[in-house]
Amino acid sequence: MIMTLLKGEKRNRSETISDFLKSKATFCILFFSSFYLPLSAQTVQPGTQTNGSGTSNLTTAVPFLLITPDARAGGMGDAGVAVQPDGNAMSINPSKLAFLEADRGISVSYSPWLRSLLPDVNLGYFSGYYKPDDRNALGLSIRYFSLGDIELNDANFQQMGIYSPSEVAVDFTYARKFGNSFSLGTAFRYIYSNLLSGAFVSGQSTAPGKSFSADVSAFYQHPTTLFNKEAIVSGGLYIANIGAKMRYGSENISYFLPANLKIGGAATLMVDDDNQFTLAVDLNKLLVPTQPIYDKDGNIVAGSSPVRSVPSAIFSSFNDAPGGGKEELREISIGTGLEYLYKQQFALRTGYFYENPDKGNRRYLTLGVGVKYESFHLDFAYVAGNIQRNPLANTLRFSLLYNFGQ
């Protein structure tokens, strides 16, 4: 499929909604084929998802929610759940908002997503926070994922029009600090996924997908000494996208949201007044059913049925893989990052993200740079690599933050 995209080919066809949801004509090369499969499917089709992963038998709706828009974390291998907070904390660990020094701020992030493959897919992110006092913080963020323009044809290859599918998520966040070292946070999210624009597919009506979800998060930091230098060690926990399944039309098929567990640690070493290093490691796991193995008659021969409730799916996601414990471990992806900060004004970053080849196969090196001038922060991130091996290669992310009264 990727080679087809690289050659610039375009196909159009008429299918059922389930097939339509996974075709290139529908999502204009946006690669939702591997997660918009019916829960009764016997096999999982290869493809590339919008979060950049390859073939995976973990299927969800709206995987754009798994993209980290923050360019700072993007330059550190997407690790950041436990790094020292900034105005983009809502995108990776909302509880960190309570530790911000400024009482309010705004941030804007933008990424031309998968630009090496697609010309007009992009991710935009806007957030703002307000601290009424030293312990409490409120936040609002909007995430917009545009899938460009798509030409839709019927079975006879007659044009049915051009539409622009998109997805939006709006978050309301609250965080509170307990003492000087610990904070908790929560976020409530409204999700709107308009992928089909009300089109009729094989006589079946379609509709935008809608859902609500919630996040819970925690952050802990402790001043200490490392290598005879002042340091801060920290840990973070972020469970995101816990919510109702999403449905797109008249078919009796619903899709899990990408519920995700992120656990991380970080250490910040103050070498002297001018130089500072931060090392971060994040572990990620999707809390959704692993697709079982079926025989030719559609009977499950290994694993568990993916048809279950959301709470059951979250708790059983740790032991439902057909391959047992070894396969469960392969579902954990790892992000590592390093940041060097000079005089609190200039930052250099690098990182590496690893995902098992059987569970998405995202493996890439990241580079980043950041500049601070008074209350402005400007960050850039770049995914290095060869596009033939990694669809995310050459992807850029930009973030601009402004803290009032800092």
DAVENFEN-V752741 format. One record per residue. N is the residue number from 1. RES is the residue in one letter. OMEGA is omega in radians with two decimals (* if undefined). Layout:
{{N & RES & OMEGA} {N & RES & OMEGA}}
This chain:
{{1 & M & -3.13} {2 & I & 3.13} {3 & M & 3.07} {4 & T & 3.14} {5 & L & -3.12} {6 & L & 3.12} {7 & K & 3.07} {8 & G & -3.13} {9 & E & 3.10} {10 & K & 3.12} {11 & R & 3.11} {12 & N & -3.14} {13 & R & 3.11} {14 & S & -3.02} {15 & E & 2.97} {16 & T & -3.12} {17 & I & -3.11} {18 & S & 3.11} {19 & D & 3.13} {20 & F & -3.12} {21 & L & -3.11} {22 & K & -3.09} {23 & S & 3.11} {24 & K & 3.14} {25 & A & -3.11} {26 & T & -3.04} {27 & F & 3.03} {28 & C & 3.02} {29 & I & -3.06} {30 & L & 2.93} {31 & F & 3.02} {32 & F & -2.98} {33 & S & -3.03} {34 & S & 3.10} {35 & F & 3.11} {36 & Y & 3.11} {37 & L & 3.06} {38 & P & -3.13} {39 & L & 3.14} {40 & S & -3.09} {41 & A & -3.12} {42 & Q & 3.12} {43 & T & 3.08} {44 & V & -3.08} {45 & Q & 3.03} {46 & P & 3.13} {47 & G & 3.12} {48 & T & -3.11} {49 & Q & -3.12} {50 & T & 3.05} {51 & N & 3.02} {52 & G & -3.10} {53 & S & 3.12} {54 & G & -3.09} {55 & T & -3.13} {56 & S & 3.08} {57 & N & 2.94} {58 & L & -2.99} {59 & T & 3.11} {60 & T & 2.93} {61 & A & 3.03} {62 & V & 3.12} {63 & P & 3.07} {64 & F & 3.10} {65 & L & 3.13} {66 & L & 3.12} {67 & I & 3.08} {68 & T & -3.08} {69 & P & -3.06} {70 & D & -3.12} {71 & A & 3.09} {72 & R & 3.09} {73 & A & 3.13} {74 & G & 3.09} {75 & G & -3.12} {76 & M & 3.09} {77 & G & -3.10} {78 & D & 3.05} {79 & A & -3.14} {80 & G & -3.09} {81 & V & -3.10} {82 & A & 3.13} {83 & V & -3.12} {84 & Q & -2.94} {85 & P & 2.94} {86 & D & -3.04} {87 & G & 3.10} {88 & N & -3.06} {89 & A & -3.11} {90 & M & -3.06} {91 & S & -3.07} {92 & I & 3.05} {93 & N & -3.04} {94 & P & -3.08} {95 & S & -3.12} {96 & K & 3.13} {97 & L & -3.08} {98 & A & -3.11} {99 & F & 3.11} {100 & L & -3.11} {101 & E & 3.12} {102 & A & -3.09} {103 & D & 3.06} {104 & R & -3.13} {105 & G & 3.12} {106 & I & 3.09} {107 & S & 3.09} {108 & V & 3.10} {109 & S & -3.13} {110 & Y & 3.07} {111 & S & 2.94} {112 & P & -2.90} {113 & W & 3.13} {114 & L & -3.02} {115 & R & 3.10} {116 & S & 3.12} {117 & L & -2.99} {118 & L & -3.05} {119 & P & -2.93} {120 & D & 3.04} {121 & V & -3.12} {122 & N & 3.14} {123 & L & 3.07} {124 & G & -3.09} {125 & Y & 3.09} {126 & F & 3.11} {127 & S & 3.06} {128 & G & 3.14} {129 & Y & 3.11} {130 & Y & 3.11} {131 & K & 3.12} {132 & P & 3.07} {133 & D & -3.03} {134 & D & -3.01} {135 & R & -3.01} {136 & N & 3.11} {137 & A & 3.08} {138 & L & -3.12} {139 & G & 3.07} {140 & L & 3.11} {141 & S & 3.11} {142 & I & 3.13} {143 & R & -3.08} {144 & Y & -3.12} {145 & F & -3.12} {146 & S & -3.10} {147 & L & 3.07} {148 & G & -3.13} {149 & D & -3.11} {150 & I & 3.05} {151 & E & -3.09} {152 & L & 3.11} {153 & N & 3.08} {154 & D & -3.08} {155 & A & 3.14} {156 & N & 3.13} {157 & F & 3.02} {158 & Q & -3.09} {159 & Q & 3.10} {160 & M & 3.12} {161 & G & 3.11} {162 & I & 3.10} {163 & Y & -3.05} {164 & S & 3.13} {165 & P & -3.14} {166 & S & 3.11} {167 & E & -3.08} {168 & V & 3.01} {169 & A & 3.12} {170 & V & -3.07} {171 & D & 2.95} {172 & F & -2.96} {173 & T & 3.00} {174 & Y & 3.11} {175 & A & 3.14} {176 & R & 3.11} {177 & K & 3.10} {178 & F & -3.04} {179 & G & -3.09} {180 & N & -3.00} {181 & S & -2.95} {182 & F & 3.08} {183 & S & 3.05} {184 & L & 3.12} {185 & G & 3.06} {186 & T & 3.11} {187 & A & 3.07} {188 & F & -2.93} {189 & R & 2.96} {190 & Y & -3.06} {191 & I & 3.12} {192 & Y & -3.08} {193 & S & -3.10} {194 & N & -3.06} {195 & L & -3.03} {196 & L & 3.08} {197 & S & 3.09} {198 & G & -3.11} {199 & A & 3.02} {200 & F & -3.13} {201 & V & -3.09} {202 & S & 3.09} {203 & G & -3.14} {204 & Q & -3.12} {205 & S & 3.07} {206 & T & -3.13} {207 & A & 3.06} {208 & P & 3.05} {209 & G & 3.14} {210 & K & 3.11} {211 & S & 3.02} {212 & F & 3.10} {213 & S & 3.14} {214 & A & 3.06} {215 & D & 2.97} {216 & V & -3.06} {217 & S & 3.11} {218 & A & -3.13} {219 & F & 3.13} {220 & Y & 3.06} {221 & Q & -3.09} {222 & H & 3.06} {223 & P & -3.11} {224 & T & 3.10} {225 & T & 3.07} {226 & L & -3.13} {227 & F & 3.13} {228 & N & 3.09} {229 & K & 3.07} {230 & E & -3.09} {231 & A & 3.04} {232 & I & 3.03} {233 & V & -3.04} {234 & S & 3.09} {235 & G & -3.12} {236 & G & 3.08} {237 & L & -3.12} {238 & Y & 3.05} {239 & I & -2.98} {240 & A & 2.97} {241 & N & 3.03} {242 & I & -3.06} {243 & G & -3.08} {244 & A & 3.10} {245 & K & -3.10} {246 & M & 3.14} {247 & R & -3.04} {248 & Y & -3.12} {249 & G & -3.04} {250 & S & 3.10} {251 & E & -3.12} {252 & N & 3.14} {253 & I & 3.09} {254 & S & -3.01} {255 & Y & 3.13} {256 & F & 2.92} {257 & L & -3.11} {258 & P & 3.07} {259 & A & -2.97} {260 & N & 3.07} {261 & L & 3.11} {262 & K & 3.09} {263 & I & -3.10} {264 & G & 3.06} {265 & G & -3.14} {266 & A & 3.06} {267 & A & 3.12} {268 & T & -3.08} {269 & L & 3.07} {270 & M & -3.09} {271 & V & 3.05} {272 & D & -3.08} {273 & D & -3.05} {274 & D & -2.97} {275 & N & -3.08} {276 & Q & 3.12} {277 & F & 3.06} {278 & T & 3.05} {279 & L & -3.07} {280 & A & 3.07} {281 & V & 3.09} {282 & D & 3.01} {283 & L & -3.10} {284 & N & 3.05} {285 & K & 3.06} {286 & L & -3.14} {287 & L & -3.13} {288 & V & -3.11} {289 & P & 2.95} {290 & T & -3.12} {291 & Q & 3.14} {292 & P & 3.05} {293 & I & -3.11} {294 & Y & 2.97} {295 & D & -3.06} {296 & K & 3.13} {297 & D & 3.13} {298 & G & 3.11} {299 & N & -3.14} {300 & I & 3.12} {301 & V & 3.08} {302 & A & -3.11} {303 & G & -3.07} {304 & S & 3.11} {305 & S & 3.12} {306 & P & 3.13} {307 & V & -3.09} {308 & R & 3.14} {309 & S & 3.13} {310 & V & 3.11} {311 & P & 3.13} {312 & S & -3.14} {313 & A & -3.12} {314 & I & -3.07} {315 & F & -3.13} {316 & S & -3.10} {317 & S & -3.14} {318 & F & -3.09} {319 & N & -3.10} {320 & D & -3.10} {321 & A & 3.13} {322 & P & -3.11} {323 & G & 3.10} {324 & G & -3.05} {325 & G & 3.14} {326 & K & 3.12} {327 & E & 3.09} {328 & E & 3.12} {329 & L & 3.13} {330 & R & 3.12} {331 & E & 3.12} {332 & I & 3.05} {333 & S & -3.02} {334 & I & 3.02} {335 & G & 3.11} {336 & T & -3.10} {337 & G & 3.10} {338 & L & 3.12} {339 & E & 3.01} {340 & Y & -3.10} {341 & L & -3.13} {342 & Y & 3.10} {343 & K & 3.14} {344 & Q & -3.06} {345 & Q & -3.08} {346 & F & -3.07} {347 & A & 2.97} {348 & L & -3.05} {349 & R & 2.99} {350 & T & -3.13} {351 & G & 3.12} {352 & Y & 3.12} {353 & F & -3.13} {354 & Y & 3.03} {355 & E & -3.08} {356 & N & -3.14} {357 & P & 3.14} {358 & D & -3.03} {359 & K & 3.09} {360 & G & 3.02} {361 & N & 2.99} {362 & R & 3.09} {363 & R & -3.06} {364 & Y & 3.05} {365 & L & 3.12} {366 & T & 3.08} {367 & L & -3.13} {368 & G & 3.09} {369 & V & 3.13} {370 & G & 3.13} {371 & V & 3.09} {372 & K & 3.05} {373 & Y & -3.05} {374 & E & -3.08} {375 & S & 3.14} {376 & F & 3.02} {377 & H & 3.09} {378 & L & -3.07} {379 & D & 3.07} {380 & F & 3.06} {381 & A & -3.09} {382 & Y & 3.07} {383 & V & -3.13} {384 & A & 3.09} {385 & G & 3.14} {386 & N & -3.05} {387 & I & -3.13} {388 & Q & 3.11} {389 & R & -3.09} {390 & N & -3.13} {391 & P & -3.14} {392 & L & -3.09} {393 & A & 3.12} {394 & N & 3.07} {395 & T & 3.12} {396 & L & 3.00} {397 & R & -3.13} {398 & F & 3.07} {399 & S & 3.07} {400 & L & -3.14} {401 & L & 3.03} {402 & Y & 3.12} {403 & N & 3.13} {404 & F & 3.02} {405 & G & 3.14} {406 & Q & *}}
